[in-house]
Amino acid sequence: MPSDLWSFTLDFYARPGVEQACLTLQTHGGNVCALLCGVWLDQLGVPFNPQRAEEIRQLATPWHDQVVGPLRALRTQWKVATATDVELGALRERLKVLELDAERELLVRLQRLTQGWPEQGAQKNGAWLEALAGDAGTQAPNALHIVRRAGEDLA
């Protein structure tokens, strides 16, 4: 398993069903970067701590709302128009790269936040994932189950 959060995220996101499950959770208000950080912490065996989960949310939510979300919204808004506007399509592709860069930066910040949190070989029970999924996990339980199972398969 990759030791840095970005590499872990790339590997994990490529697992069967994970991308679509994450997009479903995102549609229901989930912060995918925070969710993937939760899976990573579970895999590292970091004991769950509600206060630390709140620290993750406090870091991830504003970055998502102010940086990643607006880029994604604009990219999504331009999707239909790019079918007939080649130049706009090229800009949309550049937006997609910028959006990915913003997600990567959030993951770097999350890793920096969690650096030094104890890895005590705790049972990998998905507590971080559950906590960071919040309402999205309740609204899309099948998607959350897919992500949870993919994390369990890593163990």
C-alpha positions as protocol buffer text, in pm:
chain_id: "A"
residue {
  index: 1
  type: MET
  ca { x: 0 y: 0 z: 0 }
}
residue {
  index: 2
  type: PRO
  ca { x: 139 y: 343 z: -90 }
}
residue {
  index: 3
  type: SER
  ca { x: 243 y: 542 z: 214 }
}
residue {
  index: 4
  type: ASP
  ca { x: 139 y: 884 z: 83 }
}
residue {
  index: 5
  type: LEU
  ca { x: -226 y: 979 z: 55 }
}
residue {
  index: 6
  type: TRP
  ca { x: -209 y: 1092 z: -309 }
}
residue {
  index: 7
  type: SER
  ca { x: -61 y: 764 z: -435 }
}
residue {
  index: 8
  type: PHE
  ca { x: -302 y: 565 z: -218 }
}
residue {
  index: 9
  type: THR
  ca { x: -593 y: 765 z: -361 }
}
residue {
  index: 10
  type: LEU
  ca { x: -489 y: 702 z: -721 }
}
residue {
  index: 11
  type: ASP
  ca { x: -454 y: 328 z: -658 }
}
residue {
  index: 12
  type: PHE
  ca { x: -771 y: 297 z: -453 }
}
residue {
  index: 13
  type: TYR
  ca { x: -986 y: 509 z: -687 }
}
residue {
  index: 14
  type: ALA
  ca { x: -890 y: 279 z: -975 }
}
residue {
  index: 15
  type: ARG
  ca { x: -1031 y: -28 z: -796 }
}
residue {
  index: 16
  type: PRO
  ca { x: -1348 y: -174 z: -950 }
}
residue {
  index: 17
  type: GLY
  ca { x: -1658 y: 21 z: -853 }
}
residue {
  index: 18
  type: VAL
  ca { x: -1481 y: 276 z: -634 }
}
residue {
  index: 19
  type: GLU
  ca { x: -1488 y: 568 z: -879 }
}
residue {
  index: 20
  type: GLN
  ca { x: -1862 y: 538 z: -941 }
}
residue {
  index: 21
  type: ALA
  ca { x: -1933 y: 487 z: -570 }
}
residue {
  index: 22
  type: CYS
  ca { x: -1731 y: 798 z: -484 }
}
residue {
  index: 23
  type: LEU
  ca { x: -1913 y: 1001 z: -748 }
}
residue {
  index: 24
  type: THR
  ca { x: -2246 y: 882 z: -606 }
}
residue {
  index: 25
  type: LEU
  ca { x: -2139 y: 984 z: -255 }
}
residue {
  index: 26
  type: GLN
  ca { x: -2023 y: 1318 z: -396 }
}
residue {
  index: 27
  type: THR
  ca { x: -2365 y: 1370 z: -554 }
}
residue {
  index: 28
  type: HIS
  ca { x: -2512 y: 1326 z: -206 }
}
residue {
  index: 29
  type: GLY
  ca { x: -2282 y: 1588 z: -56 }
}
residue {
  index: 30
  type: GLY
  ca { x: -1984 y: 1371 z: 35 }
}
residue {
  index: 31
  type: ASN
  ca { x: -1634 y: 1513 z: 16 }
}
residue {
  index: 32
  type: VAL
  ca { x: -1447 y: 1247 z: -179 }
}
residue {
  index: 33
  type: CYS
  ca { x: -1104 y: 1364 z: -66 }
}
residue {
  index: 34
  type: ALA
  ca { x: -1210 y: 1343 z: 299 }
}
residue {
  index: 35
  type: LEU
  ca { x: -1366 y: 999 z: 238 }
}
residue {
  index: 36
  type: LEU
  ca { x: -1049 y: 869 z: 75 }
}
residue {
  index: 37
  type: CYS
  ca { x: -844 y: 1013 z: 359 }
}
residue {
  index: 38
  type: GLY
  ca { x: -1070 y: 813 z: 592 }
}
residue {
  index: 39
  type: VAL
  ca { x: -1007 y: 490 z: 402 }
}
residue {
  index: 40
  type: TRP
  ca { x: -632 y: 565 z: 411 }
}
residue {
  index: 41
  type: LEU
  ca { x: -634 y: 627 z: 786 }
}
residue {
  index: 42
  type: ASP
  ca { x: -829 y: 304 z: 837 }
}
residue {
  index: 43
  type: GLN
  ca { x: -569 y: 118 z: 629 }
}
residue {
  index: 44
  type: LEU
  ca { x: -284 y: 270 z: 827 }
}
residue {
  index: 45
  type: GLY
  ca { x: -447 y: 152 z: 1148 }
}
residue {
  index: 46
  type: VAL
  ca { x: -482 y: 501 z: 1294 }
}
residue {
  index: 47
  type: PRO
  ca { x: -725 y: 472 z: 1587 }
}
residue {
  index: 48
  type: PHE
  ca { x: -1046 y: 664 z: 1520 }
}
residue {
  index: 49
  type: ASN
  ca { x: -1079 y: 993 z: 1705 }
}
residue {
  index: 50
  type: PRO
  ca { x: -1394 y: 1209 z: 1661 }
}
residue {
  index: 51
  type: GLN
  ca { x: -1205 y: 1532 z: 1731 }
}
residue {
  index: 52
  type: ARG
  ca { x: -951 y: 1449 z: 1461 }
}
residue {
  index: 53
  type: ALA
  ca { x: -1231 y: 1358 z: 1220 }
}
residue {
  index: 54
  type: GLU
  ca { x: -1367 y: 1708 z: 1282 }
}
residue {
  index: 55
  type: GLU
  ca { x: -1023 y: 1854 z: 1208 }
}
residue {
  index: 56
  type: ILE
  ca { x: -1031 y: 1674 z: 872 }
}
residue {
  index: 57
  type: ARG
  ca { x: -1376 y: 1816 z: 797 }
}
residue {
  index: 58
  type: GLN
  ca { x: -1264 y: 2167 z: 901 }
}
residue {
  index: 59
  type: LEU
  ca { x: -976 y: 2149 z: 656 }
}
residue {
  index: 60
  type: ALA
  ca { x: -1151 y: 1967 z: 372 }
}
residue {
  index: 61
  type: THR
  ca { x: -1486 y: 2147 z: 362 }
}
residue {
  index: 62
  type: PRO
  ca { x: -1369 y: 2505 z: 297 }
}
residue {
  index: 63
  type: TRP
  ca { x: -1111 y: 2390 z: 41 }
}
residue {
  index: 64
  type: HIS
  ca { x: -1377 y: 2190 z: -137 }
}
residue {
  index: 65
  type: ASP
  ca { x: -1638 y: 2465 z: -118 }
}
residue {
  index: 66
  type: GLN
  ca { x: -1407 y: 2749 z: -222 }
}
residue {
  index: 67
  type: VAL
  ca { x: -1166 y: 2580 z: -463 }
}
residue {
  index: 68
  type: VAL
  ca { x: -1259 y: 2233 z: -591 }
}
residue {
  index: 69
  type: GLY
  ca { x: -1637 y: 2280 z: -601 }
}
residue {
  index: 70
  type: PRO
  ca { x: -1640 y: 2598 z: -813 }
}
residue {
  index: 71
  type: LEU
  ca { x: -1396 y: 2445 z: -1062 }
}
residue {
  index: 72
  type: ARG
  ca { x: -1610 y: 2132 z: -1086 }
}
residue {
  index: 73
  type: ALA
  ca { x: -1931 y: 2334 z: -1120 }
}
residue {
  index: 74
  type: LEU
  ca { x: -1790 y: 2539 z: -1407 }
}
residue {
  index: 75
  type: ARG
  ca { x: -1650 y: 2229 z: -1580 }
}
residue {
  index: 76
  type: THR
  ca { x: -1987 y: 2055 z: -1546 }
}
residue {
  index: 77
  type: GLN
  ca { x: -2174 y: 2363 z: -1664 }
}
residue {
  index: 78
  type: TRP
  ca { x: -1968 y: 2372 z: -1984 }
}
residue {
  index: 79
  type: LYS
  ca { x: -2015 y: 2005 z: -2069 }
}
residue {
  index: 80
  type: VAL
  ca { x: -2307 y: 2043 z: -2310 }
}
residue {
  index: 81
  type: ALA
  ca { x: -2171 y: 2354 z: -2480 }
}
residue {
  index: 82
  type: THR
  ca { x: -1841 y: 2183 z: -2561 }
}
residue {
  index: 83
  type: ALA
  ca { x: -2018 y: 1953 z: -2807 }
}
residue {
  index: 84
  type: THR
  ca { x: -2037 y: 2246 z: -3050 }
}
residue {
  index: 85
  type: ASP
  ca { x: -1759 y: 2475 z: -2924 }
}
residue {
  index: 86
  type: VAL
  ca { x: -1409 y: 2333 z: -2969 }
}
residue {
  index: 87
  type: GLU
  ca { x: -1236 y: 2624 z: -2796 }
}
residue {
  index: 88
  type: LEU
  ca { x: -1459 y: 2595 z: -2492 }
}
residue {
  index: 89
  type: GLY
  ca { x: -1387 y: 2222 z: -2494 }
}
residue {
  index: 90
  type: ALA
  ca { x: -1016 y: 2294 z: -2471 }
}
residue {
  index: 91
  type: LEU
  ca { x: -1074 y: 2530 z: -2179 }
}
residue {
  index: 92
  type: ARG
  ca { x: -1291 y: 2268 z: -2013 }
}
residue {
  index: 93
  type: GLU
  ca { x: -1008 y: 2016 z: -2038 }
}
residue {
  index: 94
  type: ARG
  ca { x: -773 y: 2267 z: -1874 }
}
residue {
  index: 95
  type: LEU
  ca { x: -1032 y: 2316 z: -1599 }
}
residue {
  index: 96
  type: LYS
  ca { x: -1039 y: 1940 z: -1545 }
}
residue {
  index: 97
  type: VAL
  ca { x: -661 y: 1941 z: -1492 }
}
residue {
  index: 98
  type: LEU
  ca { x: -688 y: 2236 z: -1254 }
}
residue {
  index: 99
  type: GLU
  ca { x: -966 y: 2060 z: -1061 }
}
residue {
  index: 100
  type: LEU
  ca { x: -748 y: 1750 z: -1024 }
}
residue {
  index: 101
  type: ASP
  ca { x: -457 y: 1969 z: -909 }
}
residue {
  index: 102
  type: ALA
  ca { x: -685 y: 2128 z: -647 }
}
residue {
  index: 103
  type: GLU
  ca { x: -790 y: 1783 z: -523 }
}
residue {
  index: 104
  type: ARG
  ca { x: -428 y: 1676 z: -507 }
}
residue {
  index: 105
  type: GLU
  ca { x: -343 y: 1985 z: -302 }
}
residue {
  index: 106
  type: LEU
  ca { x: -626 y: 1906 z: -62 }
}
residue {
  index: 107
  type: LEU
  ca { x: -495 y: 1551 z: -21 }
}
residue {
  index: 108
  type: VAL
  ca { x: -145 y: 1687 z: 46 }
}
residue {
  index: 109
  type: ARG
  ca { x: -291 y: 1918 z: 311 }
}
residue {
  index: 110
  type: LEU
  ca { x: -488 y: 1631 z: 465 }
}
residue {
  index: 111
  type: GLN
  ca { x: -176 y: 1417 z: 480 }
}
residue {
  index: 112
  type: ARG
  ca { x: 14 y: 1702 z: 642 }
}
residue {
  index: 113
  type: LEU
  ca { x: -266 y: 1741 z: 899 }
}
residue {
  index: 114
  type: THR
  ca { x: -264 y: 1371 z: 986 }
}
residue {
  index: 115
  type: GLN
  ca { x: 113 y: 1334 z: 991 }
}
residue {
  index: 116
  type: GLY
  ca { x: 219 y: 1207 z: 1329 }
}
residue {
  index: 117
  type: TRP
  ca { x: -121 y: 1068 z: 1426 }
}
residue {
  index: 118
  type: PRO
  ca { x: -51 y: 737 z: 1598 }
}
residue {
  index: 119
  type: GLU
  ca { x: -56 y: 422 z: 1390 }
}
residue {
  index: 120
  type: GLN
  ca { x: -117 y: 160 z: 1652 }
}
residue {
  index: 121
  type: GLY
  ca { x: -227 y: -120 z: 1426 }
}
residue {
  index: 122
  type: ALA
  ca { x: -587 y: -70 z: 1531 }
}
residue {
  index: 123
  type: GLN
  ca { x: -849 y: -292 z: 1376 }
}
residue {
  index: 124
  type: LYS
  ca { x: -933 y: -165 z: 1028 }
}
residue {
  index: 125
  type: ASN
  ca { x: -1304 y: -136 z: 1089 }
}
residue {
  index: 126
  type: GLY
  ca { x: -1393 y: 156 z: 863 }
}
residue {
  index: 127
  type: ALA
  ca { x: -1465 y: 399 z: 1147 }
}
residue {
  index: 128
  type: TRP
  ca { x: -1286 y: 685 z: 971 }
}
residue {
  index: 129
  type: LEU
  ca { x: -1475 y: 622 z: 647 }
}
residue {
  index: 130
  type: GLU
  ca { x: -1810 y: 604 z: 826 }
}
residue {
  index: 131
  type: ALA
  ca { x: -1749 y: 927 z: 1016 }
}
residue {
  index: 132
  type: LEU
  ca { x: -1624 y: 1122 z: 717 }
}
residue {
  index: 133
  type: ALA
  ca { x: -1902 y: 1001 z: 488 }
}
residue {
  index: 134
  type: GLY
  ca { x: -2163 y: 1161 z: 714 }
}
residue {
  index: 135
  type: ASP
  ca { x: -2503 y: 1215 z: 555 }
}
residue {
  index: 136
  type: ALA
  ca { x: -2381 y: 1108 z: 212 }
}
residue {
  index: 137
  type: GLY
  ca { x: -2325 y: 757 z: 350 }
}
residue {
  index: 138
  type: THR
  ca { x: -2677 y: 753 z: 492 }
}
residue {
  index: 139
  type: GLN
  ca { x: -2827 y: 874 z: 165 }
}
residue {
  index: 140
  type: ALA
  ca { x: -2621 y: 641 z: -54 }
}
residue {
  index: 141
  type: PRO
  ca { x: -2558 y: 332 z: 161 }
}
residue {
  index: 142
  type: ASN
  ca { x: -2481 y: 108 z: -137 }
}
residue {
  index: 143
  type: ALA
  ca { x: -2207 y: 341 z: -257 }
}
residue {
  index: 144
  type: LEU
  ca { x: -2062 y: 360 z: 93 }
}
residue {
  index: 145
  type: HIS
  ca { x: -2071 y: -19 z: 111 }
}
residue {
  index: 146
  type: ILE
  ca { x: -1873 y: -47 z: -214 }
}
residue {
  index: 147
  type: VAL
  ca { x: -1604 y: 189 z: -83 }
}
residue {
  index: 148
  type: ARG
  ca { x: -1595 y: 8 z: 253 }
}
residue {
  index: 149
  type: ARG
  ca { x: -1560 y: -332 z: 86 }
}
residue {
  index: 150
  type: ALA
  ca { x: -1285 y: -209 z: -143 }
}
residue {
  index: 151
  type: GLY
  ca { x: -1099 y: -87 z: 166 }
}
residue {
  index: 152
  type: GLU
  ca { x: -1149 y: -420 z: 340 }
}
residue {
  index: 153
  type: ASP
  ca { x: -1013 y: -599 z: 34 }
}
residue {
  index: 154
  type: LEU
  ca { x: -686 y: -409 z: 77 }
}
residue {
  index: 155
  type: ALA
  ca { x: -623 y: -558 z: 419 }
}
